[in-house]
Amino acid sequence: MLAEEKKGPLGIPMYLWIQLFFLALGYAVYSANRLSFGIGLKAISKELAMSVVQVGILGTIFTLGQALIDIPAGYLADRMGRKKMLLLGMFGIGITTMAVTTSGSFIAAAIWRFLFGATEGIWNIVMYSVAGSIFPASRAMINGFMMTFYSIGAYFGPAYYGWTLDMNPGNWQYGLLTMGAGTICFGFALAWVLKAKSTDTSTDVKTMHLAEALRTVGTNRGVWLGVAIAILNMVPYWGFAAMGPYLFITYKGFTSAMAGQFFGVVYGIGGLSSVLLGYVADRFGRKPVVLYLSILDVICAYLIFHVIPSDNLTLLYLVGGVLGVGLHALYILAYTVGQDSVDRSQIGLATGLVGACLYFASFFSGPAMGYLTKEYGHLVALDIIVIGLQALLIVTALCMPETQKKVYEDSKSTAQ
C-alpha cells in the first residue's frame, strides 16, 4: 500500500507512472508495425501487380478499419475494462502484421490491412483514454509522453524494414513477419504487467446507455473542434506516410533503406518533442500551439517538395524531422482538445469519436494521392493533400476558441 501511495512527477503515484511507461512502450511497438508497411509498398505493388491507385488504397485502408472500430472501442473499454481491450489490440496488431505476408492478391492484402487497422484502433483509442483521464491538468503533456514513445517505434520500424528489403530485395515478407512475432511476445508481457486498477480509472460511463452517451458527446462543440483539427492534420499525415515512400522511391530515386531512414526521421525523431509541446500547450493554451505548428508544417512541406534537392539528404532529414514535430504534436492536441470538453466519464467515447472521424477521412488520402499522382503528377498530389489541408488548419487555428482553461477548472474542483 505504501508503495502505491508514493508520488512521482506531477503528483501522480509511481505505480501509475509504471503503467504509463508500459503503455508508452506498447505504443512504440504499435507504431513500428504501423509505419513500416509503406516502406514495402513498392516491392508489394510489383509482386501483386497493383496500379498506383491500388497502392494508395492499400496504403491507407487500415485507417478505414480504425475508423469503424474507434467509437465502439472507446465505449466498450469504459464498460468492459480497458486492460482487456488493450491486450486484444496488441495481440491483433501482431497477428495481422504477420498474416498480411500470406497475401497473394491486392484484395487479400487489403482485407488483412483493414483488420490490422481495426485491431490497432482498439489499442490507440483505449491507450489515449487511459492517458487522458489520469491527470487532466497535464493532459496534453501525458498524451505527448505517449507520442514520444510512438516516435521511437516510428523511427526504428521503417528503418529496420527498409534495411531488410535492401538486404533481401523483393522479399517484403521477412521484416513484417519478425515485427509481428515480436509484437505478440510483447502482448504476453503486457498481460502480466498491466493492472486493471491502473488502466480502468473511470467507470462512471458503465451506468450510461450508449444512445445517451453518443448524444452527450456528439453534440459537444469542443469534441467537433478536436475532430476538425485531427482531420486537417491527419489526412496530410497519412497521405504522406502511406504514399510518400512509394513516391520518393519512384520519383526521387530513393532506395528502400533511404526511404526508411527519411520517413523514420519524419515520423520517428520528429515526434520526440511531443511531450515538451504538450507541456507548452498545458501552460500557455492549445490555440497558439496549433497555430504555430500548422504554419511550420506548411513551410517545411514546401521546402521538402519544391526547394531541397533529393541528393541533399542531410537537409532533407533535418527539415523532415521538423515537419514531423508539427504533425505529431498536432495529432495529440486534437485528442486533447476533444478530451478538454467532456468530463472524465466520457473521455473514452470522446477520444473514440475524434479517432473515428480522423481515420475515416484519412482512408481517402491514399486513393486521392494515387489519383492525383496519376492525373497531374506527384508534386500536385503532395501540394493538395499535404500543403493545402495544413493551410486550412492555419485558418481553423485562427478561429478556434481556447479549451485549455476548462482542464484547470476540472483539476481544481477534483482536488477540492
N, C-alpha and C positions, 0 to 999 in steps of 0.2 A: 504493500500500500504506500509506504514511504517513497519507494522508487517511482511509483506512478505520480506522486504529488510533486516531485522535483521539477522545477521550472527551467525551461530553456529560453532561447531567444523569443522576443515578443510576448513573453509570459505564457507561452504555450507549453504544457507539460512535455517532458522529454520523451515519454512513451509515444506521444502523438507525433513528435518530430521523427522518431524512428519509423513510424508507419508512413509518414510523408516521404521519407527518404526511399523506402522500398517502392512506393507508388511512383516516385520520380524515376527510379531505376527501371521500373517496368515501362515507363513512358519512353525511355531510351531504347529499350528492346523493341517496343511498338514502332517507333519512328524508323529504326533501322530496316525493318521489314517493309514499311510503308513506302519509303522514298527510294528504295533500291530498284524497284521494278522498272521505273522509267529508264534506267541506265541500260537495261537489256532489251528495250523495245526495238532497236534497230535489228538485233540478231533474231528476236522473236518474229518480227514482221517478215524477215527474209525466209525463215523456216516455214511459217504458216501462210506465206504469200498474201499478205494483207495490203490493202490500199492505204493511202495516207489518212483518209477519213476513219477507217477502221483502227488505225494506230491511235488516233485521237480518242476514239470511243474506248478502246482497251485501256488507254492511259488514265481515264477518269471515271470509268464505270463503277469503280469501287465506291466513289462518292455517292452514287445513287443508292447503293446498299446501305451506306451510312445514314443517308438522309431518311430512309424509310424506318430505320431502327431507332433513331435518336430520341424521339418523343416516347415511344414505349419503353426504351431503356431507362430514361430518366424517371419515369413514373414507376415502373416495376422495381427499380433499385430502391426507391423510397419505401415501397410497400413490402417487398420480399427480402430485402437485405442487400447491401452494396457489396459485401465480400463475395457472395455467390455470383453476382453479375460480373465482378472484376475477374474472377477465375474463369468464368465462361468466356469472357472476351479474350483473355490471354491465351488459353488453350486453342480457341478458334483461330486466332491470328497465326499461330504456329502450324496448325493442321492445314489451313487453306493456302498458306505460303508454299508448303510442300506439295499440296495437291495440284496447284496450277502447272507444275512441271510435267504432269501427265497429259497435258492438253495436246491434241492432235489437230485442232482446228481453231479458228477465231471464236466460234460460238462456245466451245468448251472452255477456252481461256477466259472469255468474258463472264461465263457463269461462275467460275471459281473466283475471279476478281470481284464480282458482285458480292459473293458470300464472304470474301475477305473483308470487304467494306462493312458488311453487317456486323461481323464479329469485332472488328476494331472500333466500330462505332459504339458498341457496348462499353468497351474499356474507356474510350475517350470521354464520353459523357459522364459515366459514373465517377471516374477519377477526378474530373473538374468539379463535380458535385461535392465530393468529399473535401477537396482542397478549398472550395469557395465557402464552405459552411463552418470551417473550424474557427476562423478569427476574422470577422467582417472588416474590422478597421484596417487590416493589412491584406485584404483580399487580392488586390492586383499584384502585390509582391509575392504572395504564396502561389498564385497562378503562374507568375513569372518564374518562380523556382521550378515548377513543373516543366515549363517550356525550356529552361536551361538544360535540363537533362534530355528532353526531346531533341535538342540541338546536338547533343553529344552523339546520340544514335543516328541522327540525320547526317552527320558527317561520316562516321565510321561505316555505316551501312552501304551507302553508294560507293565510297572509296574502296571498300572490300569487294563489293560486287563487280565494280569496274576492273579491279585487279584480276579477279577470277576469269573474267571474259577475255582479257588480253592474254592471260596465261593459257586459256583453253578456248581459242577462237571458235565461235559458233555454239559452244556448249553453255547455253544460258541457264540450264537447269541446276548445275552444281552449286552455285552460290546461293540460290533460293532454297535448295534442299538443306544446306548446312545451317542457314539462318533460321529456317522453320524448325529444325530439330533443336537448335539452341533455345528457341522461344518456348517450346514445350517443356524442356528441362527447367527453364526459369519459372514456368507456371507451377510446377511441383514445389519449387522453393517458396513461391508466394503463398501457396496453400498452407504451408507451415508457419510462415512469418506473420501474415496479416491476421489481425484480431478484429472480430466483428464489432466489439465495443468501441474500437477506434474508427472504423470506417462508417458505421451506421450512427452518425452523430445527430441525425434528425429523423424522428419517426412520426412527427405530427401529421404528415400527409396520409398516413395509414387510415385516418378517420375521414378522409375527404374522398368523395366519389370522383371518378375520372372526369365526368362532364363538368362538375363544379370547378375542379382544378384547372381544366382547359379554359373554361370561361374566365376565371380569375386571371390566369397568366396570359391568355390570348388577347385580352383587352387592355393589357398594360402597355402604355406608350413607351416606357423605358425599355421593355423587352424588345419591342419592334425597332427601337433605335439601335439596340445591340445587333439585331438581325441585319439592318441596313449597313452598318459598319462592317459586319462579317462578310456579307456578300460582295461589297465593293472592294474588299481586300483579298478575299479568298478565291474569287474567280480568277483574278490575276495570278495569285499564288499557285493554284493548281493548273492553270493554263500553262504557266512557265515550268512548273515542276514536272508535269506529265509529258509535255511535248518538247520542252526545252532541250533535254539531252538528245532526242531524235533529231531536232532541227540543227543543233550545234554539230553533231556528228555528220549530218548530211550536207550542211551548207557552210560550216566554218572549218571543216577538216579536222575536227577533234577525234582523237581515239577514244575508246571506251574508258580507259583509265583517266584521260584528261577530263572527259565529261563527268566522271565520277568524282574527281577532285574538285572541279569547279562547282558543281551543284552540291557537293558535300560542304563546300565553304558557304555557299548561299544559304542552304537550309540547315547547316550544322553550326559552324562557327558564328554565322550571322545572328543566330538566336541566343547566344550565350549571355547577352546583355539584358535579356527579358526580365530577370529578377530585379536588376537595377532600375530599369524603366518602369517596372511595376511599382517600385518604391516611390519613384518620382510622381507617378500617377496617383498614388495614395496620398502623397504630401501636397501636391500642387493642383490636382484635378485631372480628370480624364480628357477634357476637351483640348487643352493646349498640347498634350502629348499626341493625341490622334492627329491634330492639325499638322504639327511639325514633322511627324513621321511620314504622313502621306505626301507631303511636299518633298521630303528626302527621297522617297521611293520613286517618284516621277523623275527626279533629276538623275538618280543612279541608273534607272532603266534606260533612259535616253542615252546616257554615256555608253552603256554596255552594247546597246543595239546599233548605235549610229556613229560613235566617236572613237572608241578604243579599238585598235586593230586586233584581229583574232590571234596574232602571234605574240602580243604583249600580255602573256599570261599573268605576270605579277600584278599588273594594274587591273586586269580583269578580276583576279581573285580578290584584290583589295576592295574594289567598288562592289563586287558581288557580295562580299561579306557585309558591307554597309547596307546594301539592299535587303539582305536577309534580316538585319536588325529591325528594320521597319516592318517587314512582312510578319515576323513572328510576334513582335510586341503588339501590333495591331490585332493579331489573332486573339491573344489572351485578353486584350482590352475589350474586344467585342463581347466575349463571355462575361467579363467583369461588369460592363455597363448593363447587360441584361440581368445579372445577379443583383446589382445595386437596387433594382426597382422592386424586388419582391422580398418577403420575409424568408427566414431560413427553411420553413416547412415546404416552400415551393421552389427552392433552388434547383433541385434535380429536374423538375419539369421545365423551368425557365431555361436552364442550360440545354436541355434536350430540344426545346423549340428553336433556340438560336442555332444549334448544331444542325438540326434537320433542314432548316431553310438554307443555311450556307452551303451544305453539302449537296442539296438538290440542285441549287444554282451552279455549283462547281462542276457537276456532271456535264453540263453543256459546254464548259470551257474547252474540253478536249475536242469534241466534234467541231466546235466553232473554229478552233485553231487549225484543225485539219482542213476544213472547208476553205477558210480564208487563205491558207497557205497554197492550196491547190488552185484557187481562182486568182489571187492577187499577189502571191509571194509571201515568204515567211516574215519579212520585215513589217509588212502591213498587218499581218496577223498579230505579231507581237505588240505593235503600236496600239492597235484597237483594244486587245484583251488586257494587256498589262498597263500601258501608259494611260489609255483612255479612261478605264474604270478607276484607277488610282486618282486621276484628276477629278472625277466625280466625288471621290471620297474627300478631297480637299473642300469642295463646296459643302458637303454634308457636315464636316467638322466645323466650318464657319457658322453654320446654322444651328448646331446641336446645343441643347441645354447641358449644364453640368450635372452629373449624377453622383459625384463623389461625396457630397455633404451628407446624404442620407445614410451612408455607411457609418460615419462617425456618430450620428444620432442614434442609430441602432445599437452601436457598440456601447455608448454611454448608458442607454436605458437598460441594456443587458447587465452591465456592471453594477447598476443600482439595484 
